[in-house]
């Protein structure tokens, strides 16, 4: 099946243009990119053939080769009588994009030299001019002070594709050009060492337009929703790259429904180790592609390592064998290569834990599942890649994602590149597991060798300067490899990394395993000097890290630009003059120097070198000033960084914290509001937003100014919570924010305590939230702190509200009253040990519930708590006064409740306390006896005497 983008492009072509364009589309679908780039139309565009309209457009008159091509393309498309030219150039641009991916991601090597094919003769024939032209193209791809990888091969192919797809006539007349433009922008984003907010906005703007055209339009353009699914999978990879995993999983779930794809992560009884005697529950993914897909799947299986069952399930001959990327065995002394299942199906009778599985999945043999459609395999791999958390309370953990990759690998895939991606995903997951970390590292090494063998330059390019590596794997034979069309078929849905990114990932894995030398060899070969420096710094070799960085930025200490620096001594510290022009990644290198030396000058130099576009430089300054408690300077630095990158959530958070310290509460609220806009799952941002809202003060009469102010254009007018001086509204908004924070960070008792306080302070109080907060506080702090975690005043407020709004308690009627009574009985009463106030509250509530016996019992407990405190007999008059008041209260309770009839328990209808008068006098005599020697004759003593006399009557 063809790429959905090309299908969409073909469907939207007028009949007369489609007929003329069909040969070019056919070459695209067959992978004949060289033929398209050698077409006369392409040669005219590149300046190899001149006509009357383009002969005056010269490369020397333009800043870069891309500008030269853009000018020539606009001239060639000016003749509207040849509408087919636009479609032909679209095919040429898309061929350039696919050829770039072939040479840097998938292989096999290009059969042509892109520089000689694309550049004018005077450039292509001169090595130095070719290098200078490519350097300028690479510099043009940098964004926001972030440089693209400087050794990117065949960069002119990507620039050609970008130039054509952004040409106004093509972008306006072909909807598919928008899709291609988005793919190019996202690929450019992946070439950068950090995420560029400018490119991120470009990508998401294009995605929004495509969503309106494809996902939200009635004209789907595909009979089975194929186009929608491919766009959803691409959008998911964009979300994953930018750390928006929640959005990615939403798109994957939607794609699953549109495909009718069934899969479930479930538990089945089986054995995972060699010495295991009993079957225990094992995680496994049961998956089946849509039945029509299984019957009609026409993908070729060359280049795949597939099982006989998988081939049979897809209607292929079981005699067919194929090879693919090397899949390494585990070879562990304990773990089995795969789970051993005793049963054949996933139903409960065979150890299945899930009884709600679809019937089609229950019928599957977990050990011999059918092969999946490549799009379904891609969906599973993307889902596994979108799970990066390690906390079970956040959903699936990273450790539980291995079954998704295993499901794809167990029976192979009908697409060579999908199978390669599955090996990569499994390698990443296994890198976090002690038993599989070795296999994960070796598998990644094998994939790196495979990719290098497939993409390294051949003898057709003897002058190639890109880094190469000798592979320990032999180059696959043509019959064992996969054609380029199959490798590129799902490349945009997979977002497979480039070969240097894959090598850098391998180096990072070596660092985590302690293989510093192996990692450094990779970084140095790739000329990733920043990563090499960070590698040295991570091992406390900061002196060596500084040398690596300074060598790229400065000349030798005693020499100058003309000094031969290839043979300097190991003692060289590179303290000479700055290199001019600076390297393309100079801002990042200066920031690394600043991090090592904690140098403000280096951070400011990085900011200046980038023409005030490298946001990380100001973020580093902000962190430095925060560490020094210089909040004015910190706020100013973060404000500058946010002018460049307004999508950086951590910068908004840090700015908000600095503004809180500066008591700029309104601006702090706006900063934290931006935080929750960008990441609504950040509990700390919600909590700090509430803190800022609660402390917003009246606006000053005079104009506000200062170095720490946030510029007005940095605050979105559509922020969800706009701070202003309206105390009650701010309190209500703060309560909303705190409740959201508590939902996200349920285990934080501090957040619940804030919810409790704010909910009680709004007008009118939010009693339901008060009750919920106090209940959660007790659950979190009760086992350790006991009754100290109970807010007595808030409970008193809640009790007064419940009693005043309900004449009598009806246990059958749902509502706040019943919840509060249940809460008191089950959560509060078991914690009370030394609080008379709480027992008195229990008594009041029992009396309201018409339970006089329980009320009197609670009063007795309150009195015992008071007289149990030490020092009231002789040391503290305040305590003596409290004991007297408690005793009088107990006597009053005996007098009012003792003669009443019981309403609860087995003694219902009897007198609550027949000897209430005797018990009351006994309590008075007991207190008087213990306090006589010290307090006889005092005012409180006389009150006790008087109350005792009253009880005699």
Order of alpha helices (4+ residues) and beta strands (2+ residues): alpha-alpha-alpha-alpha-alpha-alpha-alpha-alpha-alpha-alpha-alpha-alpha-alpha-alpha-alpha-beta-beta-alpha-alpha-beta-alpha-alpha-alpha-alpha-alpha-alpha-alpha-alpha-alpha-alpha-alpha-alpha-alpha-alpha-alpha-alpha-alpha-alpha-alpha-alpha-alpha-alpha-alpha-alpha-alpha-alpha-alpha-alpha
